[in-house]
Amino acid sequence: MKIAKLVLCLIFLPIAAIPQEKPISIQAGTLLDGRGSVLHKVRIVIQNGKILRVEEARANAAGTPTYNLDGLTVLPGWIDVHVHITWHFGPNGKAEDKNETPEAAALAAAGNAWTTLMAGFTTIQSLGAPEDKDLRDAIARGDIPGPRIITALNPIDDPKLTPEQIRESVRKLRAESADVVKIFASKSIRDGGGQTLSDQQLEAACGEAKVQALRAVVHAYRSAIRAATLAGCTEIEHGTYATDDDLRLMAEHGTFFDPQVGLVIHNYLDNKASFLGIGNYTEEGFAKMQEVLPLNQAMFKRALATKGLKIVFGTDAVAGAHGRNAEEFIYRVQDGQDPMDTLVAANSRAAESLNLQNEIGSIAAGMQADVIALDGDPVKDITALRRVVFVMKAGKVYKNVATVH
């Protein structure tokens, strides 16, 4: 009886008895809040990994800020909604090494996560591989450093599956703790990008995802863009060959759009020797990627001109691109996107696409304390995004090499 009473006492200890961390503060001369606003001379007060408040930094305020980032540009940690975090070049220098040990592969994936975090990306969506799960969970436990990972685990890509089999695949993903469903509705761009799943199969995949409270992200080109949008899927990836009607349809349905303008294809071309000979990474496949570069640029400009289209930031980072995710910002601005809008696409709008707009993507009271700082002003000079000198995720500082001017 005494033991039972003791257990009850432990269970019902008042919340006030849980020790609270001492608040810390960041002073910012220039703050981009992630929603398109610029604030000056503010302090961000943080406790237990979350932002308590953002207040004016008065000259006579009591106490010295924990981190003085006055001469830098402070903003929320970035969100990349499309990466492949476990992809890496193996000991043989190739993107596929059948002799690589599982231990070496795990270390390489952890290295990718660290490099990505150091580049200012505090959240990524990995689309996806079964290996993502252990990496995601290890980072969440605090065992290793890295961005928080949202993963699709195994994509749905078999056109031979019946609609009911596809629904069962979605239910299985849910049971295996996938965070999102990744669907291949088209061939690779290296194979022409034709539609592979029928409209009915897409309706089954995206419909069941909704039933399971999962988002559905679709690899789509050509006719698959329209089909996936009409099927109620959450987000379209890539979108090469999208027509103006396709872009307007996505805007009308509130479908998020994640085009990749430059980084992924340039990375493939720059690392051709490391991919050539693996699957459809053939000479013909590389020629096709080179061919679509200007098509992607033209499509992106039309997407920017489409009223109401919710464009988010994703890089499709694979081996060779991890840690260089911010290069996609530069390609987008070069192709006509307003610098502030491209930042919002990787902050509050990306968070909205993940249904995490109340947790990440903005610097405001109640949000996770994901804060980065740049040496320079990216609104005036987009290349400042390469100069990340401070990284905090959930209130913990992982990088602080700031030299305040």
Secondary structure, DSSP 8 states (H G I E B T S, - for coil): -HHHHHHHHHHT--GGGS-----EEEEEEEEE-SSS-EEEEEEEEEETTEEEEEEE--TT-SS--SEEEEEEEEEE-EEEEEE-TT----TTSSS--TT--HHHHHHHHHHHHHHHHHTTEEEEEE---TTHHHHHHHHHHTSS---EEEE--S-B--TTS-HHHHHHHHHHHHHTT-SEEEEE-B--GGGT--B-S-HHHHHHHHHHHHHTT-EEEEEE-THHHHHHHHTT-SEEEE-TT--HHHHHHHHHHT-EEE---SHHHHHHHHTHHHHTTSTT-SHHHHHHHHHHHHHHHHHHHHHHTSTT-EE-----B-TTTTT-TTHHHHHHHHTT--HHHHHHHTTHHHHHHTT-TTTSSS-STTSB--EEEESS-TTT-GGGGG-EEEEEETTEEEEE-----
